[in-house]
Structures are given as C-alpha cells and as structure tokens.
Amino acid sequence: MSPIVIFVMQIAILAYALVGGVFLAFSDFIMRSLGRTGGDGGVEAMQVINREVFRWAFMTLFLGLAPVSLAGVIFGFLNLATPGGALMALAGLSYLVGCFGVTIVFNVPMNEALGRMDVGSAATRAYWTGTYLPRWTFWNTVRTVACAASALLLLFGLTSMAQAPVA
C-alpha cells in the first residue's frame, strides 16, 4: 500500500475522531445545558452556534471527510479481497450516510428553521422544547456514533492491511 494512502487514512482516522468529539460534546452536555438555560438563552445561543459553525476548522474537517470517505469506499471495494478492504469501505459509508447524510437531511433543516425564528416568541419556545432539542440531539447522537464507527473501522482496516503478508 502506498505511503500516501496510509498517511491519508491516518489523518482521516484522526479527523473522524475530532468531528465525532464535537458531536459528542453536543449530545452529552451542550444541548442539555442549553435546554436548561432560563428564558430564551438556549435558543439564542444555538442560533449563534449555528452561524459560527461555518468557521474554517470544523467545516474543513467535516466537509473534507466527505470526499476522503468516498475515496475510502472506492478503495475498500477495490480491495475487498485483501484484509481490511471491507472495513475501509464500511468506514467511509458510515461517515457518508451516518454523519454527512444525517447532517444534510435532519440537522441542517432544523438549524435553518430555528435560525428563522424570533427568539422571544411562544412558537419558538414550543419548537425549541418540543421538537428541536429532542430530535436534533437524537440525530446528533447518530452522527457521533457514525464518526466513532468510521474511526474504529478505518483503524482496524488499516491495521489489518498493514499486518497482512505481502504477496
């Protein structure tokens, strides 16, 4: 296996773990804390977070992992006969479907809806407590698990390939 491929896979493992760590923080305590703020503080804070998330560091990792994951899926499928090929393909699929896809289909639409709402309105509070907090957190937890699975699958896949005897 090419040293460049190995290096890219090692960086991807780290990136999967970093993105998953951000999501874990939200599912573990940030959303719960925002839900317990008095008045409209949680809504306002989340609106600000949803605007600030577009800074370069997180978005570079999050968006950059999509083409890297697709390349991993292709590489894995092309190497199904080798140890670790299927694990690499599954790592990429886990990220593409469970993290990137879930973000686009579930979390982003909820973020956009919350962003258009008036912080102080009763309708916003009802959406925040009845819909946004439980659903957004659920789907965020799915993203967390998908990122962790991607990191582990790629780690095990890379390890399997590295330990395989050279033909």
DRENKE-548000 format. One line per 4 residues: their letters; for each residue x, y, z of N, C-alpha, C, O. Coordinates in nm, 3 decimals, padded with zeros to 5 digits. Layout:
// DRENKE-548000
A = X:Y:Z:X:Y:Z:X:Y:Z:X:Y:Z  ...;
END
This chain:
// DRENKE-548000
MSPI = 00.086:-00.118:00.000:00.000:00.000:00.000:00.090:00.124:00.000:00.194:00.127:00.067  00.051:00.222:-00.073:00.126:00.346:-00.088:00.138:00.421:00.045:00.041:00.428:00.121  00.255:00.477:00.073:00.269:00.557:00.195:00.173:00.677:00.198:00.132:00.720:00.306  00.138:00.729:00.082:00.044:00.842:00.077:-00.095:00.796:00.120:-00.163:00.867:00.194;
VIFV = -00.137:00.678:00.075:-00.267:00.623:00.115:-00.269:00.599:00.266:-00.367:00.632:00.333  -00.162:00.543:00.318:-00.154:00.519:00.462:-00.163:00.650:00.539:-00.235:00.659:00.638  -00.090:00.751:00.493:-00.091:00.881:00.560:-00.232:00.943:00.558:-00.279:00.994:00.659  -00.298:00.939:00.442:-00.434:00.995:00.430:-00.530:00.920:00.523:-00.616:00.982:00.586;
MQIA = -00.516:00.789:00.531:-00.603:00.711:00.620:-00.577:00.745:00.766:-00.671:00.754:00.845  -00.453:00.764:00.802:-00.422:00.802:00.941:-00.482:00.938:00.975:-00.537:00.956:01.083  -00.470:01.032:00.884:-00.529:01.165:00.905:-00.681:01.154:00.912:-00.745:01.221:00.994  -00.740:01.069:00.829:-00.886:01.051:00.830:-00.933:00.993:00.963:-01.036:01.034:01.016;
ILAY = -00.858:00.899:01.018:-00.894:00.843:01.149:-00.899:00.955:01.253:-00.995:00.964:01.330  -00.797:01.038:01.255:-00.793:01.150:01.349:-00.909:01.246:01.323:-00.974:01.292:01.418  -00.934:01.277:01.197:-01.043:01.371:01.163:-01.180:01.315:01.202:-01.263:01.388:01.255  -01.203:01.186:01.176:-01.329:01.124:01.219:-01.347:01.139:01.370:-01.455:01.173:01.419;
ALVG = -01.239:01.114:01.443:-01.246:01.122:01.589:-01.270:01.266:01.635:-01.347:01.289:01.729  -01.206:01.362:01.571:-01.225:01.503:01.610:-01.368:01.550:01.583:-01.430:01.612:01.669  -01.420:01.520:01.465:-01.557:01.559:01.432:-01.655:01.488:01.525:-01.749:01.550:01.575  -01.633:01.360:01.548:-01.717:01.287:01.642:-01.711:01.344:01.782:-01.811:01.343:01.854;
GVFL = -01.596:01.393:01.822:-01.581:01.454:01.954:-01.662:01.581:01.969:-01.720:01.605:02.075  -01.667:01.661:01.864:-01.751:01.781:01.867:-01.897:01.740:01.884:-01.969:01.797:01.966  -01.940:01.643:01.806:-02.078:01.597:01.815:-02.107:01.535:01.952:-02.216:01.554:02.007  -02.012:01.461:02.006:-02.029:01.401:02.138:-02.052:01.509:02.244:-02.138:01.493:02.331;
AFSD = -01.976:01.617:02.238:-01.993:01.724:02.336:-02.135:01.780:02.331:-02.196:01.805:02.435  -02.188:01.798:02.211:-02.325:01.849:02.198:-02.426:01.749:02.254:-02.515:01.789:02.329  -02.413:01.622:02.220:-02.509:01.523:02.268:-02.496:01.498:02.417:-02.596:01.473:02.485  -02.374:01.505:02.468:-02.351:01.471:02.608:-02.392:01.583:02.704:-02.457:01.556:02.805;
FIMR = -02.356:01.708:02.675:-02.385:01.812:02.774:-02.423:01.948:02.718:-02.491:02.024:02.787  -02.382:01.982:02.598:-02.413:02.117:02.549:-02.563:02.136:02.528:-02.619:02.235:02.574  -02.628:02.044:02.459:-02.771:02.059:02.433:-02.853:02.055:02.562:-02.949:02.130:02.578  -02.814:01.967:02.653:-02.883:01.960:02.782:-02.866:02.093:02.856:-02.961:02.142:02.917;
SLGR = -02.748:02.149:02.852:-02.723:02.277:02.918:-02.801:02.390:02.853:-02.858:02.474:02.923  -02.805:02.392:02.720:-02.882:02.496:02.651:-03.030:02.482:02.683:-03.100:02.583:02.695  -03.078:02.361:02.697:-03.218:02.338:02.731:-03.253:02.384:02.871:-03.370:02.412:02.899  -03.154:02.392:02.958:-03.179:02.431:03.097:-03.157:02.579:03.122:-03.174:02.627:03.234;
TGGD = -03.118:02.653:03.020:-03.100:02.797:03.040:-03.235:02.863:03.061:-03.337:02.815:03.012  -03.233:02.971:03.132:-03.358:03.043:03.158:-03.403:03.122:03.037:-03.321:03.168:02.957  -03.531:03.138:03.025:-03.587:03.221:02.917:-03.553:03.167:02.780:-03.574:03.050:02.750  -03.500:03.256:02.697:-03.472:03.221:02.558:-03.322:03.207:02.531:-03.279:03.208:02.416;
GGVE = -03.244:03.193:02.638:-03.098:03.187:02.624:-03.050:03.072:02.539:-02.956:03.088:02.460  -03.111:02.955:02.554:-03.068:02.840:02.477:-03.093:02.857:02.328:-03.008:02.822:02.246  -03.209:02.912:02.294:-03.242:02.936:02.153:-03.143:03.033:02.092:-03.086:03.008:01.986  -03.122:03.143:02.161:-03.029:03.245:02.109:-02.888:03.189:02.096:-02.821:03.212:01.995;
AMQV = -02.843:03.115:02.196:-02.709:03.057:02.190:-02.697:02.960:02.072:-02.595:02.960:02.003  -02.798:02.877:02.050:-02.791:02.781:01.940:-02.795:02.852:01.806:-02.728:02.809:01.712  -02.871:02.959:01.795:-02.871:03.036:01.671:-02.730:03.090:01.641:-02.685:03.087:01.527  -02.663:03.138:01.744:-02.527:03.189:01.727:-02.432:03.074:01.691:-02.349:03.088:01.601;
INRE = -02.443:02.963:01.761:-02.359:02.846:01.731:-02.377:02.804:01.586:-02.279:02.775:01.517  -02.501:02.800:01.539:-02.529:02.758:01.402:-02.472:02.854:01.299:-02.447:02.814:01.185  -02.452:02.979:01.335:-02.386:03.073:01.244:-02.234:03.058:01.252:-02.166:03.066:01.150  -02.183:03.036:01.370:-02.038:03.029:01.392:-01.976:02.899:01.346:-01.855:02.892:01.324;
VFRW = -02.055:02.794:01.330:-02.002:02.664:01.291:-01.936:02.667:01.154:-01.860:02.577:01.119  -01.964:02.769:01.077:-01.908:02.777:00.942:-01.765:02.828:00.940:-01.709:02.850:00.833  -01.705:02.846:01.057:-01.563:02.882:01.062:-01.483:02.771:00.996:-01.533:02.659:00.982  -01.362:02.799:00.957:-01.287:02.708:00.872:-01.247:02.576:00.936:-01.252:02.474:00.868;
AFMT = -01.210:02.571:01.063:-01.153:02.448:01.121:-01.253:02.333:01.117:-01.224:02.228:01.059  -01.369:02.350:01.179:-01.465:02.241:01.183:-01.517:02.207:01.044:-01.524:02.090:01.007  -01.552:02.308:00.966:-01.609:02.281:00.834:-01.508:02.218:00.740:-01.545:02.138:00.654  -01.380:02.252:00.754:-01.277:02.188:00.673:-01.273:02.039:00.702:-01.267:01.957:00.610;
LFLG = -01.277:02.004:00.831:-01.278:01.863:00.866:-01.406:01.795:00.821:-01.403:01.690:00.757  -01.520:01.856:00.855:-01.649:01.796:00.826:-01.669:01.776:00.675:-01.703:01.667:00.630  -01.648:01.882:00.598:-01.668:01.872:00.452:-01.556:01.793:00.385:-01.582:01.718:00.290  -01.433:01.808:00.433:-01.320:01.737:00.373:-01.330:01.587:00.389:-01.280:01.511:00.305;
LAPV = -01.395:01.543:00.495:-01.410:01.399:00.515:-01.506:01.334:00.415:-01.500:01.213:00.394  -01.594:01.412:00.354:-01.687:01.353:00.256:-01.612:01.296:00.136:-01.631:01.178:00.106  -01.529:01.373:00.065:-01.458:01.311:-00.048:-01.355:01.206:-00.004:-01.332:01.108:-00.075  -01.294:01.227:00.112:-01.200:01.127:00.164:-01.274:00.996:00.193:-01.224:00.888:00.163;
SLAG = -01.394:01.006:00.250:-01.475:00.887:00.278:-01.517:00.818:00.149:-01.514:00.695:00.141  -01.555:00.896:00.049:-01.592:00.837:-00.079:-01.472:00.764:-00.140:-01.487:00.654:-00.193  -01.356:00.824:-00.133:-01.235:00.759:-00.182:-01.207:00.631:-00.102:-01.164:00.530:-00.158  -01.233:00.635:00.028:-01.215:00.516:00.111:-01.310:00.405:00.075:-01.273:00.287:00.075;
VIFG = -01.434:00.441:00.042:-01.532:00.342:-00.002:-01.484:00.276:-00.131:-01.485:00.154:-00.143  -01.442:00.357:-00.226:-01.394:00.304:-00.354:-01.270:00.217:-00.333:-01.262:00.106:-00.385  -01.175:00.268:-00.257:-01.053:00.192:-00.228:-01.086:00.060:-00.160:-01.032:-00.045:-00.195  -01.175:00.066:-00.063:-01.214:-00.055:00.008:-01.279:-00.158:-00.082:-01.248:-00.277:-00.076;
FLNL = -01.372:-00.110:-00.169:-01.439:-00.204:-00.260:-01.342:-00.263:-00.362:-01.355:-00.378:-00.402  -01.245:-00.183:-00.405:-01.145:-00.234:-00.499:-01.050:-00.332:-00.433:-00.980:-00.407:-00.501  -01.046:-00.332:-00.301:-00.956:-00.419:-00.227:-01.031:-00.513:-00.133:-00.981:-00.548:-00.026  -01.151:-00.555:-00.172:-01.230:-00.644:-00.087:-01.161:-00.776:-00.061:-01.184:-00.838:00.043;
ATPG = -01.077:-00.821:-00.151:-01.009:-00.949:-00.134:-00.895:-00.940:-00.034:-00.845:-01.042:00.013  -00.853:-00.821:-00.001:-00.742:-00.804:00.094:-00.797:-00.782:00.235:-00.909:-00.734:00.252  -00.717:-00.819:00.334:-00.762:-00.794:00.472:-00.784:-00.644:00.495:-00.699:-00.562:00.462  -00.896:-00.611:00.550:-00.926:-00.472:00.583:-01.001:-00.394:00.477:-01.051:-00.286:00.504;
GALM = -01.010:-00.448:00.356:-01.078:-00.375:00.248:-01.224:-00.346:00.281:-01.271:-00.234:00.262  -01.294:-00.446:00.329:-01.436:-00.427:00.364:-01.451:-00.329:00.479:-01.544:-00.248:00.481  -01.359:-00.335:00.577:-01.366:-00.241:00.691:-01.346:-00.097:00.644:-01.412:-00.005:00.694  -01.255:-00.077:00.550:-01.233:00.057:00.497:-01.355:00.109:00.422:-01.393:00.225:00.436;
ALAG = -01.416:00.022:00.344:-01.537:00.062:00.273:-01.649:00.097:00.371:-01.719:00.197:00.353  -01.664:00.016:00.475:-01.766:00.043:00.576:-01.738:00.172:00.653:-01.831:00.243:00.691  -01.612:00.202:00.676:-01.576:00.327:00.745:-01.624:00.447:00.665:-01.684:00.539:00.721  -01.598:00.446:00.536:-01.642:00.556:00.451:-01.792:00.565:00.442:-01.849:00.675:00.447;
LSYL = -01.858:00.451:00.429:-02.005:00.450:00.422:-02.067:00.500:00.552:-02.166:00.573:00.550  -02.008:00.462:00.664:-02.060:00.507:00.793:-02.058:00.658:00.802:-02.155:00.719:00.848  -01.949:00.719:00.760:-01.941:00.865:00.764:-02.037:00.928:00.664:-02.112:01.020:00.698  -02.035:00.879:00.541:-02.117:00.941:00.436:-02.266:00.935:00.468:-02.338:01.032:00.445;
VGCF = -02.311:00.822:00.519:-02.454:00.805:00.549:-02.487:00.856:00.689:-02.577:00.938:00.706  -02.415:00.806:00.789:-02.450:00.832:00.928:-02.412:00.968:00.980:-02.470:01.016:01.078  -02.316:01.032:00.918:-02.276:01.166:00.963:-02.314:01.271:00.859:-02.397:01.358:00.886  -02.254:01.263:00.742:-02.278:01.366:00.640:-02.423:01.366:00.594:-02.486:01.471:00.586;
GVTI = -02.476:01.248:00.563:-02.615:01.239:00.517:-02.714:01.283:00.623:-02.808:01.357:00.594  -02.694:01.237:00.746:-02.784:01.276:00.856:-02.779:01.426:00.878:-02.883:01.488:00.904  -02.662:01.485:00.867:-02.650:01.630:00.883:-02.734:01.704:00.781:-02.809:01.795:00.815  -02.722:01.663:00.656:-02.795:01.731:00.547:-02.945:01.710:00.557:-03.023:01.803:00.538;
VFNV = -02.986:01.587:00.587:-03.129:01.553:00.585:-03.202:01.597:00.713:-03.318:01.636:00.707  -03.134:01.592:00.827:-03.204:01.617:00.953:-03.156:01.743:01.026:-03.236:01.833:01.052  -03.028:01.751:01.059:-02.982:01.860:01.146:-02.985:01.996:01.078:-03.029:02.093:01.139  -02.939:02.006:00.956:-02.937:02.136:00.888:-03.077:02.195:00.870:-03.095:02.313:00.899;
PMNE = -03.176:02.118:00.825:-03.310:02.178:00.815:-03.364:02.229:00.949:-03.431:02.332:00.954  -03.335:02.157:01.057:-03.378:02.205:01.188:-03.303:02.332:01.228:-03.361:02.424:01.286  -03.174:02.338:01.196:-03.096:02.458:01.225:-03.149:02.578:01.147:-03.160:02.688:01.201  -03.181:02.556:01.020:-03.232:02.665:00.937:-03.368:02.713:00.987:-03.394:02.833:00.990;
ALGR = -03.454:02.619:01.027:-03.585:02.658:01.081:-03.567:02.739:01.209:-03.632:02.843:01.226  -03.480:02.694:01.299:-03.456:02.768:01.423:-03.396:02.905:01.395:-03.430:03.002:01.462  -03.309:02.913:01.297:-03.245:03.039:01.262:-03.342:03.145:01.211:-03.315:03.264:01.226  -03.452:03.104:01.152:-03.553:03.198:01.100:-03.652:03.243:01.207:-03.734:03.332:01.182;
MDVG = -03.645:03.182:01.323:-03.746:03.210:01.427:-03.706:03.328:01.515:-03.588:03.356:01.535  -03.809:03.395:01.567:-03.790:03.504:01.661:-03.761:03.445:01.798:-03.836:03.363:01.849  -03.650:03.489:01.858:-03.604:03.432:01.984:-03.711:03.436:02.093:-03.724:03.339:02.168  -03.785:03.542:02.103:-03.877:03.558:02.215:-04.018:03.507:02.195:-04.101:03.524:02.284;
SAAT = -04.048:03.445:02.083:-04.187:03.406:02.058:-04.223:03.273:02.124:-04.138:03.188:02.149  -04.351:03.258:02.152:-04.402:03.133:02.211:-04.386:03.017:02.113:-04.359:02.905:02.154  -04.403:03.044:01.983:-04.387:02.939:01.883:-04.243:02.888:01.880:-04.219:02.769:01.863  -04.149:02.978:01.898:-04.008:02.938:01.901:-03.980:02.852:02.023:-03.914:02.749:02.012;
RAYW = -04.030:02.893:02.139:-04.011:02.813:02.260:-04.072:02.675:02.244:-04.012:02.575:02.286  -04.190:02.668:02.185:-04.256:02.539:02.164:-04.173:02.451:02.069:-04.155:02.332:02.095  -04.124:02.509:01.961:-04.039:02.435:01.866:-03.910:02.390:01.935:-03.868:02.276:01.919  -03.849:02.479:02.011:-03.724:02.451:02.080:-03.737:02.332:02.175:-03.657:02.239:02.170;
TGTY = -03.838:02.336:02.261:-03.851:02.231:02.362:-03.919:02.105:02.310:-03.882:01.994:02.349  -04.017:02.121:02.222:-04.095:02.005:02.177:-04.037:01.933:02.057:-04.061:01.813:02.040  -03.961:02.004:01.974:-03.909:01.943:01.851:-03.757:01.948:01.844:-03.691:01.845:01.834  -03.704:02.068:01.850:-03.562:02.087:01.823:-03.473:02.010:01.920:-03.392:01.928:01.877;
LPRW = -03.486:02.035:02.047:-03.397:01.971:02.145:-03.399:01.819:02.135:-03.292:01.758:02.121  -03.514:01.754:02.141:-03.510:01.607:02.137:-03.468:01.550:02.001:-03.389:01.456:01.996  -03.520:01.604:01.892:-03.488:01.548:01.760:-03.346:01.580:01.717:-03.273:01.493:01.670  -03.306:01.706:01.734:-03.171:01.746:01.694:-03.068:01.664:01.772:-02.970:01.617:01.715;
TFWN = -03.091:01.648:01.902:-02.996:01.574:01.985:-02.992:01.427:01.944:-02.885:01.367:01.941  -03.107:01.368:01.914:-03.110:01.230:01.867:-03.025:01.213:01.741:-02.938:01.126:01.735  -03.051:01.297:01.641:-02.977:01.284:01.516:-02.830:01.320:01.534:-02.744:01.266:01.465  -02.801:01.411:01.625:-02.662:01.442:01.653:-02.591:01.322:01.715:-02.474:01.297:01.687;
TVRT = -02.661:01.248:01.799:-02.604:01.128:01.858:-02.577:01.022:01.751:-02.478:00.950:01.758  -02.665:01.013:01.653:-02.640:00.923:01.539:-02.510:00.965:01.470:-02.430:00.879:01.434  -02.490:01.095:01.450:-02.367:01.143:01.387:-02.244:01.108:01.472:-02.140:01.071:01.418  -02.258:01.120:01.602:-02.148:01.087:01.693:-02.109:00.942:01.678:-01.990:00.910:01.662;
VACA = -02.206:00.853:01.682:-02.180:00.709:01.669:-02.122:00.677:01.532:-02.031:00.595:01.521  -02.172:00.741:01.428:-02.121:00.716:01.292:-01.975:00.758:01.280:-01.895:00.687:01.219  -01.939:00.871:01.338:-01.799:00.916:01.334:-01.709:00.821:01.412:-01.600:00.785:01.366  -01.753:00.780:01.529:-01.674:00.685:01.609:-01.658:00.553:01.534:-01.549:00.495:01.532;
ASAL = -01.766:00.506:01.474:-01.760:00.381:01.397:-01.664:00.397:01.279:-01.587:00.305:01.249  -01.668:00.510:01.211:-01.578:00.533:01.099:-01.433:00.529:01.143:-01.349:00.466:01.078  -01.403:00.596:01.254:-01.265:00.597:01.305:-01.220:00.455:01.340:-01.110:00.413:01.303  -01.304:00.381:01.411:-01.267:00.245:01.451:-01.254:00.151:01.331:-01.158:00.075:01.322;
LLLF = -01.350:00.156:01.241:-01.345:00.068:01.124:-01.222:00.097:01.038:-01.156:00.004:00.991  -01.192:00.225:01.019:-01.075:00.259:00.939:-00.946:00.219:01.011:-00.852:00.170:00.948  -00.942:00.238:01.141:-00.825:00.196:01.219:-00.804:00.045:01.207:-00.693:00.000:01.181  -00.910:-00.031:01.227:-00.899:-00.177:01.216:-00.867:-00.220:01.073:-00.790:-00.313:01.052;
GLTS = -00.926:-00.152:00.976:-00.898:-00.184:00.835:-00.753:-00.156:00.799:-00.688:-00.238:00.734  -00.703:-00.042:00.840:-00.564:-00.007:00.812:-00.469:-00.102:00.883:-00.369:-00.145:00.825  -00.499:-00.136:01.006:-00.417:-00.230:01.083:-00.416:-00.367:01.015:-00.311:-00.430:01.004  -00.532:-00.413:00.971:-00.541:-00.543:00.902:-00.457:-00.544:00.775:-00.388:-00.642:00.746;
MAQA = -00.465:-00.436:00.700:-00.387:-00.430:00.576:-00.237:-00.425:00.605:-00.157:-00.488:00.535  -00.200:-00.351:00.709:-00.058:-00.337:00.743:00.000:-00.469:00.792:00.119:-00.495:00.771  -00.081:-00.552:00.857:-00.033:-00.679:00.912:-00.042:-00.793:00.813:00.011:-00.901:00.838  -00.108:-00.770:00.702:-00.125:-00.877:00.603:00.011:-00.909:00.538:00.090:-00.818:00.511;
PVA = 00.036:-01.037:00.514:00.163:-01.073:00.445:00.162:-01.019:00.303:00.060:-01.019:00.235  00.278:-00.974:00.260:00.291:-00.922:00.124:00.304:-01.038:00.029:00.382:-01.131:00.050  00.224:-01.031:-00.078:00.223:-01.142:-00.176:00.335:-01.130:-00.276:00.349:-01.215:-00.364;
END
